[in-house]
């Protein structure tokens, strides 16, 4: 990740989801950014596109 450019995003969450994230962060003593980055890294890699002939 050292060569990756850092980008900022903003998301809108319903109050219930925000509170769920907040509680999880407090229980794990980790920040929201760390939790969201970890989730994104856990996503499967996209399948390579196969050229159609």
Secondary structure, DSSP 8 states (H G I E B T S, - for coil): -TTS----------HHHHHHHHHHHHHHT--HHHHHHHHHHHS----------
